Amino acid sequence: MATQQGNSTRKTPESDNPKVIEWEDYEQELARLWSLNSALDESKQKKQILHQKLQSFIKAHAESLGRVNLLEEMKERAGGRKLAMLRVAEQTKVAEESAKKEEERLSMEVRSLLVAGAALSVAKKQLQESNRSLAGEKGYGRLRSLQRTLRMRQQYMVSQVAMLYPIKISAGPTEEQELESFPNSSRSGNYTGSKPVNQGSLTILGLRLSMTPFTKMSFFTDKKEVQRSATALGYVAHAVTLISSYLEVPLRYPLRLGGSRSYINDYAPSIEPTSADLSSSTSSYANTRPVEFPLFLEGQDTTRAAYAVFLLNKDLEQLLNYIGVKSLGPRHVLANLKELIRTIQSAEFLES
């Protein structure tokens, strides 16, 4: 277009000289000019139409470029969302697997609960049947009756021991009375009466149990008193053995009866080891036999005899604890024995 305009405005040498047209050719030339003018107008219209089309094409191209950019952005967003959906899908898959495992675990627990419930139901039925059987004539009532009969039998046999080895209290030089007046103790071990009577005033089968020779032995100690104490300890040992067998209580420190020459066994003696024991191996201690301690004085060895009396009182304490009574103390051998016999012969023993 610019070229055409340049060509139309450019001056040629011929334009300086006007063209002479003959009259006969005027009409033909006029018609030719008219057609050229029409063609020029038509070309201008086409040019304008093309210009409008070009503008619309440019606009459409710009809109298409914007749409392409928008599509690229949408594509990027779609890619991000796709990645997010993939991550959500993976998490959902993991959650589904965890839920499946949890469901299986819960299913197993439900089955276990069902089995346990069935077992509990069976046990409940068995318990009800057991309660019905216990409530019957051959059930708990019969058991209580048999237990009471057994207690009465034990009371009778212990009463025979009390008759065999009567424990009395000496109220004066010549007067003696039964220990019914001895202050009784409750189940908690606390006395309900006055303070305990001195053990030196108690006798078993007429013999006093004096602890003096067992704590301090001298050349001037009365040999008859030592013999009487050993005999009294033999009586106590025999009584304790009989009562433990009647109550079916194995003694922690077993006794070897021999009258006034009785012994008591200790499976874990608290004595200092000798040099020979220290040199022996540990396995030898496992095979050692229980140590016997005499319930009498052997020569001048008072320590072993005093320890034997202590162990004998421990056996009495064991029997007292079995029937629910506390011991009166480590130095009250005869008092503990009397309290043991008295408690077994009481009405509380039948109902315990």
Salt bridges, closest charged atoms under 4 A:
GLU29 OE2 - ARG32 NH2 1.98
GLU42 OE2 - LYS46 NZ 3.65
GLU102 OE2 - ARG105 NH2 2.22
GLU109 OE2 - ARG105 NH1 2.35
GLU292 OE2 - ARG256 NE 2.70
ASP301 OD2 - ARG304 NE 3.82
GLU317 OE1 - LYS314 NZ 3.38
GLU339 OE2 - ARG342 NH2 2.87
GLU348 OE1 - ARG187 NE 3.39
GLU351 OE2 - ARG148 NH1 2.62
